[in-house]
Amino acid sequence: MSDKDNNNKKVTSVEVARLAGVSRSAVSRSFTPNASVSQETREKVMQAAQALGYRVNKLASSLINNRSDLVGIIASNMDNPFRSRQVEYLAKTLLANNLRPILLLVEGEEDPSRIIGMLLEYNVSGVIVTSDTPPQSICEECVTLGVPMVLVNKDQTDARVDRVLLDNPRSGRIAAETLFASGCRRLAVVTTLKPSYSLHVRVGAFTERCRSLGIETVARFSASEQSYDGGRYAADCLMAAPEQTDGVFCVSDYMAMGFLDQLRLKQQIAVPQRLKVISCDDIPQAGWPVYDLSSIRQDPEQLAEMVVKVLLERIHNPEIPAAVKVLDVSLTERNSTAN
C-alpha cells in the first residue's frame, strides 16, 4: 500500500481501542456526552484518538442508534434582522446542549414539507420551524416517526407537536395603550397581506384594545410582504389616505424602519411631532439614533432557550402532551412615541 493510500485511510474506533488498551464500547462511551465511563479511560481514549487523527462518524452512528444529534432549523426571510438573530441564538443554544443544528431555508411560497422531508432522511433528533406553519400531513409524519417538532410563533395543528409563542395578544394591547397614552386618537396599523399567525393575532389584539379605549376606527395599511420595502410602501399609502393619522403600530421593526425612512426622507413627516410610531421585536437597529423606535421586546435568547428546552423534554419524554409555552414581552419606549 502506498504512503498516499495510508494517508487517506480512515481511522476506525477499533484502532483507537487497540492503542488505548480498552474495548470498542469504551471508545463509543468516551465520545458520548454523559455516558458512563471513568475519567482515566476517557483520557486514554482521547489521547489515542488524537494520536491517530480519529473523529467520530456521527452519520454512521445515527444509522446504528436510529437517531443522530442533528436538529433541523427551518427558516425563511433571513434578511429580517430579527429572524437572523433568532436563528443565531437557536443554533448557539442547540450547540450548548450537544446538538448540532442544520439550517435549511424556505423561500417565497415554497412548501416547507419538502425541506422537512429531506431532514427526516438523516434521522434527525428534532425539527424547529420558524417559517410558515407546515401542513398537517408532515406534522403527523414527524409524530409517527418519533421526531419532535417545535413550531415557533405558529398556529396550532391537530398533530402532537409543541409550540413556543410570543405573547402576541399582549404585544398588540401594549402598542394600543402606549399610543393612546401619548395622546394619539386617530390610529392605524401597518401590516402585510401575506397570512401570518403571529401578525394576525397582534393586529387583532391592537384593534380590540383600541375599541375598548374608545377608538372605534383603526385604519389598516398593508404591504405584500413583511420587509423594509413593505414599510416604505405602507408609508406612501398612509400619506395618500384622505383621513389623517396621528399614531401607527407597525407589526415588526423591519417594516417600521422602511416606514420611518419613507416618512422622513420622502414625505418630510416629523416623528414624533406629527406622527408617533411603535413597533414589535426590539431588534438592535430599533435603538439606532436615526430610528429611536419604541418597540415591544421579545428576547431572542430567552426564546431559543425555551424552544430547546421544549425540544429536549419531548426527546426524553415522547409521550407527554403537546406543550404550548408563551414568552413574555416588555415595552422599550424611545423617542418615536414621546409627547
Phi, psi and omega in degrees: 000134181287163176299325179297318179296320179297320182293329182271352182291132180277129180287138181255165178294334178297318179293322177296316180298318181296314181293322181281344181074035180229177178280162178295323179296329177293326176296315180299315180294327181294332180261006179254118180304134176068011177284156182279108178201141182289155180297323180297315180295317180301317181295320177299316181295315182296321178294318178295317179299319179293320180295324183268348184075038183273139171228144180289135175270096185294324180294321177295320178298323182294330178291325180285315185271355182063019175195136177259182173259021179274138176231125181276136172248116179262119185223161174215173176053051182289351174287343177286121183303326179293317181297318180295322177291322178301312180294320179302312182290325175299315180297315180297319182290322175299314180298322179294340179254024177061031173245150185247117183281143170239120181264124176234133186260138174247122185246147175060229182265015183298137178284122181294349181302319182297317181293316179296322177300323176297319180297321183297339178287348182252019178052043182296154180274349180180167179225130176246124184249117174249354178274204181298152177302124181288158179299154181306321186298318182286329175297316180294325178296319178299317179298315180299321181277357180075027179258111181299139176232132176241122177265130182255115179058043181237161180291159180288156173233171178278346179283158181277073176242150184271153179229142172238123188238144163289149176287075183298320177301317180294325177302313179296320180294318179299319180300314181296315183295322181292315178295320179297316180294337178275003177095004181281137180229348178244091192259155178217161176235139177252120184219198183237157174282329181293130181301136177210124182302308185294318180292322178300317181292319179300312182295319179297317179293323178298312182296318180295318180292324176301316180298318180293339177270000178098008179256101187282326185251123175239114179292151179231131177235116189244137173255167182290334182213160179274090185207174177300312179295327176298321176295321178296317179298316180297325178297317178296320179296318180297316183288338178274349182289147183292327182268135180282149179238142178242357178210134185229135171254113173269134187290344177209154178299323183299315176293321183298325180296316176294321179300311181294318180298319180293319179299314188280317188273326184255325184258351179057042180258126182275133175242126012260007186299313182265327186213133178256143187226136174228152184219194184220137174127319182057053173290160182305325181297336179297333180271357177298143182305328182293336179253310179046053194265123171295134186210150178268118191275130164242122187280113183292333178288315176297321178300314180298317179297320179294316181298312183291325177298316178297318179299313181295322177298321179290322179298317184278335181225076188296342185264000182292155179299155179299134183261147171231109180252140183241127179270127180291159179234164178212157181268129169253104186268128179230196190290338186293347175240017183290148177282000000 
